[in-house]
Amino acid sequence: MYKLRIASKCDQFRRAGFVFTREGRDFHVGELTEPQLRAIAEESMLAVTVLSADEPENDPGAASSDKPAKKVR
């Protein structure tokens, strides 16, 4: 299963019932409903990156992965 890393292009942005920051927030694809995914994907103020399931969660203390992520927007 894939994960999405969703980050705001400004300091803080709200969409689909969530608050997003520049640091980004990780979700497993199944955690979001279709309407939430659509609202997030269509929002120009959010950057969505598709990650493989084995990449570490977005944790400032965690080491970054050497694998490139696929940029969606």
Residue pairs with C-beta under 8 A, 6 or more apart in sequence:
1 28
1 29
1 30
1 53
2 28
2 29
2 50
2 51
2 52
2 53
3 26
3 27
3 28
3 29
3 50
3 51
3 52
3 53
3 55
4 26
4 27
4 29
4 32
4 48
4 49
4 50
4 51
4 72
5 24
5 25
5 26
5 48
5 49
5 51
5 58
5 69
6 18
6 20
6 24
6 25
6 26
6 27
6 40
6 46
6 47
6 48
6 49
7 20
7 21
7 22
7 23
7 24
7 25
7 46
7 47
7 49
8 20
8 21
8 22
8 45
8 46
8 47
9 22
9 44
9 45
9 46
9 47
10 22
10 45
11 21
11 22
12 19
12 20
12 21
13 19
13 20
13 43
13 45
13 46
14 20
15 39
15 40
15 43
15 45
15 46
16 32
16 35
16 36
16 37
16 39
16 40
17 36
18 25
18 36
20 46
23 58
23 60
24 47
24 49
24 58
25 58
26 51
26 57
26 58
28 53
29 37
32 40
40 46
40 48
41 48
41 72
41 73
44 73
46 73
47 71
47 72
47 73
48 72
48 73
49 69
49 70
49 71
49 72
50 69
50 70
50 72
51 69
51 70
52 67
55 65
55 67
55 69
56 62
56 63
56 64
56 65
